[in-house]
Amino acid sequence: MRIEIAPFDERCVQPSSVDLYVGRTFRTFHNARYPYIDVKKEMAGLTELVEVEGESPFILHPGEFVLGSTLERIRLPDDLVARLEGKSSLGRLGLLIHSTAGYVDPGWDGYLTLELSNVANLPITIYPGMKIGQISFFRLTTPADEPYGSKARGSKYQGQRGPTASRFFEEFASESRAGG
């Protein structure tokens, strides 16, 4: 199979997308540990991994932002890209599943981190294992010369498992090494 989704449930195949489920771990932010987020620095302890037990939901409060993860591992070949989008029924309740990370590069292999936001004025329950979004696939005209995960690409998140905190600070380290 050229596209890998594991575990895969045939009932999740829609006319132009595949539904994805949310896992049971979430990465919450600790607002009192730092006065601000400095994108140039690794900020240990900025987030904490929380695992939801049993049938309990994770409660996302109004205005809150947390990281989640798909239950499925996604792997793409070097000539396909994907778009991750929320379920419209959840969007109508005020749940957004990504801020900017809806694009999945060719060559990607890992679990997708979800950027979960509650824009409603009431708390929203998120149950582990519930449908959270959908992924669509698009073919490139030619394979990517340097797909995500290739050595030349310096792919920070390849192979990630679970909600993964930002590694944007690595951009500054690589720029200083390159003389930029």
N, C-alpha and C positions, 0 to 999 in steps of 0.2 A: 504494500500500500504506500502511495506517495505521501499522503497526509496521514500522520499518526495522531490519534486522540485516544488516550488511555486513562481510565477505562472508557470504552465506547459503548453507547446505548443507541441502537438503531431508532428507537422511538424519539430521539432528540433531533433527527434530521428533519429540517423544515424545507420549504420550497427553494430558498436561496441561502440558508445558513444552518448551523448546528448549535443547538442549545448547550450551554455549559452550566455546571453547578458550582456552588461556593463550598470551599473547604471549612474546616472547623477552627482554624487559627486566624487570629487577627493581630495586627501590629498597631497598638495605640500610642499616642503621643503624650509625653509628660511636659505640660506647659510650664511647670515651675522649676525645672532643672536648668534651664538656660533663659537668658533675657531675650534672645532672638535666635533664629536659625542662621548660622553662617555657612553659606554654600561652599566656601573654600575649605572648610575643616570637617574632618570626621567628628561626629558628635556622639560619643559613646553615651548610652543611656537616654538618648532623646526619645527612643521608642522602646516599647516592651511587648514581647510576644505573649498573647493571651489565647488559651485554648478553651473552647466551649465544651463543656461536658454533657454527655447524654443527649437528651431531647431539648435541652434549654436553648433559648435563642440568645444571640448577641444583640444588645439593645444599642442602636445608633441614635444619639440624641440630636435635636435640631442644631444645625450649624456645625456639627461634629464631622471630623475627617479622620478616617482610619484606613489602614491597608488590609486587604484580604487577599485571597488567592483562589484560583480555580481548583476544583477537585481533580480536574483532568490535566495530564501532561500533554502538551502540544508539540509536535515536531513537523517542521516544514522543509521541503526540498529547496534547492537554490534558485528555482524559477517560479516560486509562488510567494505571495504576501497575503496577509490576512488583516481583517478589521474586526475589532471587538466592539460590540455595542450592547447597551443595556436592554432589558426586556421592557417594552412599552408599558405593560401593566404595572411594573415597579416604578417606572419613571412617572407615571400618573399619581403615584403616592409620594413622590419627592425623593426617591432613591436614585442617585447617579452612581455608575460603577467605574467611570474613569474621568479624570480631568483632562489629561493630554495623552495618556498612554494607550490609545486605542489601536495603534498600528503595530503589527507583528512582522518583523523583517524576514526575508528569505533566509533559510538556514537556522532559524530559531529552534531551540530545543529546551523545554522547561515548562514549569507551571507559570501561568500568567498572574502577575500581581494586579489586584484590583484597587483602584483609588476610590474608596466608598465615601460618598458625601450625602448627608441628609439636608435637603433644602426645604423640607416641609416644616411646619410649626409644631409637630408632635413627634415623639420618638417612634422609630420604625424597628420592628423585629427582623432579624436576619437569622434564619434557621440553617445550620450546617446541612448541606446536602440538598438545599432548595435550588431551583433554577434561578440563575442570577443574570445571565447574559447570553449572547449569541455571537458566533464567529462566522464570518464569510471569507471566501478565498478568491484571489484574483491571480491570474497567470501573467507573468512578465513576458515581454516579447523575446527576451533572451535571458539565460541564467545570469544571476549576479556574479560579477568577477570576484568579489570578495564578500561572500555571504556572512551573515551574523555568525559568530563562532569561529571564523577563520583567524589565524594568527595575526594577520595584518590588521584586522579590525579592532582588536583589543576589547572584545565584547564583555562588558562588566557583569551581565546578568545571565549569560549562557549557563544552562543547567540548573538555574535556581529552583528551589523547592520551598513552597510556602511564601507568605508575604515578605518581600525583601525590601529593606530600607534603602533609601537613596544612596548611591555611590557617586553622586555628582562631583564631590570633592576630588575624585580621581582625575577629573578633567583638568583641574588646575595643576596637579602634579605632573601630568603628561605634557602640558603646555610649557611648564618651566624646564622640563628635561629637553624639550624640542627648541628651547630658546625663544619661545613666544610669550 
